[in-house]
Amino acid sequence: MNFPKSDGPRLDPQLDLFKQDASAPDPFERVLGAPLMAQPARPLPPPPQPLFKAPPSPPRITLPSPPRTADDPPLRRIVLGHYAVDYELKRSSRRSIGFMIDDDGLHVTAPRRANLPDIDNAIRAKQRWILTKLQERGERRARRAERAPLCWEDGARLPYMGGEITLRLQQAPRSHCAFDPETRELQVGVTPGLSEWQLKERVKLWFQAEAKRLFVERLDLFAPRLDVQYRSLTLSSAGTRWGSCTVAGNIRLNWRLIHYAPALIDYVVVHELAHLREMNHSPRFWAVVGTVFADYDGARLELRRRSHEMPVLFTD
């Protein structure tokens, strides 16, 4: 087939459609009505926000951590929900992991063979109870801090054995304390230059001596009734833990019980002696308590109520 001759190369006619004269108007201008570059610049969109924000650091329970000395092992920390809890870990020959909460925080006692992950898992399994008790302790400490402290002056009223006694300050060459049961007055000799903290210390020592005398008397009364023997008695100064007992028969009682009624003191004494029969709080334990102190439920509730109302005498 013969093709007509051409003066030069010719492009495909379809490609000719895309040939534009530089002087010809831009077809997009005819549509948009203005050159593309004349359009105002649009601001850049803000960077995308993350779908999830990192959770805030968990708040601390409003309770002090268990106290430490230079010889004590460091506290362990565990995160329970939104709370970070420091706890004291002790090892013993017991077979299970036990928990105790007082004003100093959480104390955990575990068998020597228990590893740390198992201990943490046991804490998490009890976390609702632990957090509830820690928060209750924190609220109790806050209420106690709000109570006005005692004004240490002549005529001040001090709680003693469920009632009150009157503080009488007298100038004397030497400091001493003497209680008159008829007038219910505690007479304290005030030497020249005696400071308030020294006065408080004298009164506290008197209360502690009275507590030890009374505790020994009540222990010796109830131990035969429960058919148990205790080995020793020591005084404690815990915030609200009234007593403890070891399997060896060593009993600790809070000297501040001297502020409460005799029936409440007897309840705590019987409670600790009963642990020499049952080292738990099972129904068998309460049955032992009930053999010599029938209204232990009432005494327990009354002790809790009174502890919230007791005036602040000593801060330690």
RANOR-V277047 format. One record per pair of residues at least 6 apart in sequence whose ideal C-beta (glycine too) atoms are under 6 Angstrom apart, sorted by the first residue. I is the first residue (numbers start at 1). J is the second residue. D is the distance in Angstrom with one decimal. If there is no record, write none. Layout:
I:J:D ; I:J:D
This chain:
29:35:5.8 ; 58:79:5.7 ; 58:82:4.9 ; 58:83:5.6 ; 58:84:4.7 ; 60:84:5.7 ; 61:83:5.6 ; 61:85:5.8 ; 61:134:4.8 ; 62:138:4.2 ; 63:105:5.3 ; 63:134:5.6 ; 63:137:5.6 ; 63:138:4.9 ; 65:75:5.7 ; 65:86:4.3 ; 65:105:5.4 ; 66:88:4.0 ; 66:104:4.7 ; 66:105:4.8 ; 75:86:4.3 ; 76:87:5.8 ; 76:89:5.4 ; 77:84:5.9 ; 77:86:5.2 ; 78:85:5.6 ; 78:120:5.5 ; 78:123:5.6 ; 80:127:4.3 ; 80:131:6.0 ; 85:106:5.9 ; 87:106:4.0 ; 87:108:5.4 ; 88:107:4.8 ; 89:108:5.1 ; 90:109:4.9 ; 91:112:4.8 ; 92:109:5.3 ; 94:111:5.9 ; 97:110:4.7 ; 97:122:4.5 ; 98:109:4.6 ; 99:108:5.9 ; 100:107:4.5 ; 101:133:4.5 ; 102:241:4.8 ; 103:137:5.8 ; 103:239:3.1 ; 103:240:5.9 ; 110:119:5.2 ; 147:312:5.2 ; 149:312:4.6 ; 150:311:5.7 ; 150:313:5.4 ; 152:196:5.4 ; 152:199:5.8 ; 154:169:4.3 ; 156:167:4.3 ; 157:164:4.6 ; 158:165:5.3 ; 158:167:5.7 ; 159:259:4.1 ; 162:260:5.9 ; 162:261:3.0 ; 165:184:4.8 ; 165:186:5.3 ; 166:185:4.8 ; 167:186:5.5 ; 168:185:4.9 ; 168:187:4.7 ; 169:188:5.6 ; 169:190:5.0 ; 170:189:5.9 ; 171:190:5.8 ; 172:189:3.0 ; 175:189:5.1 ; 175:191:5.3 ; 175:202:5.7 ; 176:189:4.4 ; 177:188:5.4 ; 177:202:5.8 ; 177:206:4.2 ; 178:187:4.9 ; 179:186:5.2 ; 188:202:5.9 ; 204:314:5.6 ; 207:258:5.3 ; 208:235:5.9 ; 208:255:4.7 ; 210:258:5.4 ; 211:255:4.0 ; 211:258:4.0 ; 215:233:5.9 ; 215:253:5.1 ; 218:266:5.9 ; 218:269:4.6 ; 219:230:6.0 ; 219:269:5.9 ; 222:269:5.8 ; 222:270:5.4 ; 222:273:5.6 ; 223:230:5.9 ; 223:273:5.7 ; 225:292:4.9 ; 226:273:5.2 ; 228:273:5.6 ; 228:276:4.0 ; 230:249:4.8 ; 230:251:5.1 ; 231:248:5.9 ; 231:249:3.4 ; 231:250:5.4 ; 232:250:5.0 ; 233:251:5.3 ; 234:252:5.1 ; 235:255:4.4 ; 236:252:4.6 ; 236:254:5.1 ; 238:254:5.7 ; 240:307:5.9 ; 242:254:4.9 ; 242:268:4.7 ; 243:253:4.8 ; 243:268:5.1 ; 243:272:4.4 ; 244:252:4.8 ; 245:251:5.1 ; 245:272:4.4 ; 245:275:4.0 ; 251:272:5.1 ; 257:265:5.1 ; 257:268:6.0 ; 264:299:5.7 ; 264:303:5.0 ; 267:293:5.6 ; 267:299:3.7 ; 270:289:5.7 ; 270:292:5.6 ; 270:293:4.5 ; 274:285:6.0 ; 274:288:4.4 ; 274:289:4.7 ; 277:288:4.9 ; 278:284:5.2 ; 278:285:3.8 ; 278:288:5.8 ; 289:296:5.0
